């Protein structure tokens, strides 16, 4: 797996799983692979005095060991990580891991009604995110997840009646591309604010800025994105050809997903809407499914049922996990590839799709001609 994957700790139904940071915010799902199991710790805690030149691998081993303690593992891991974090650059995976641990721990504390400590943990995560964002080497792909984190931080300030800090956190979220306006209307700390004309005007201003902000970020991503070869020659679950070359000259939106994946299912309405809106403009959405059933026949039946249930209006074909090796640094589900009209992969979107971001990317690529491509 890619060294860009940052694992957070999550426990569900007695299973200990490592998940990507985005999964802590419910935006991406990475199933447990054999290679992702907990590393075996040495059993000896690494201290600052024992090792003046810690490596990321050594820190990760110690964190794995600490996290095996189901009772106090997460707090101890956070304490240890905070003690060594300043030894590593802000763009290192350890900073992202610290953000993941603080944010997920904060959510857990809030669920246990430990409001003050929960708020502190989420705000600590947001403070660390600011440090990462200030480093020019940070991964731009993590910015949408940071946007959600700053929104969570804004809720903590709204709860504590700290409007200046709340607006500052919301500003940061919106600058990073936050556009989940329905979440604001569903967030209890925001309900009282929504009745205030000042807050309503603020939200309208932020909404109006979304297209411009998205376009600026996406154009920059398109300039720096490293393309890769991606091809497919398959049959849809209905038996029709699903071949990349059959849509030569069209803009392809290839969604690698699974029916079992909650963020994937949440992204479906955006893809369906995209096909409806842009299908006659040369855009084709294609679903490539990775399913959990043992046989292809069972997997096909599962996808057919999902097509019927969700009203999917584009072809879907079952693939196996080895097919994912075509995607460098595959990070999780859903992964959406935008392939331009010349057949080149121009963008990779990881995690639950933002309708505004997806539409903006498609519109930019549709504007291009072969001679105008940067």
Secondary structure, DSSP 8 states (H G I E B T S, - for coil): --TT--EEEEEETTEEEEEEHHHHTTS-B----GGGS-----SS---TTT-SS--HHHHHHHHHHHHT-TTTHHHHHHHHHHHHGGGS-TTSHHHHHHHHHHHHHHHHHHHTT-HHHHHHHHHHHHHHHHHHHHSTTS-GGGHHHHHHHHHHHHHHHHHTT-HHHHHHHHHHHHHTT---HHHHHH-HHHHTGGGSHHHHHHHHHHHHHHHHHHHHHHHHHHHH--------EEE-TTS-EEEGGGGTTSEEEEEEE-TT-HHHHHHHHHHHHHHHHHGGGTEEEEEEE---SSSHHHHHHHHHHHHHHHT--S-EEE--GGGGGGSTT---B-EEEEE-TTS-EEEEEESS--HHHHHHHHHHHHH--TTT--
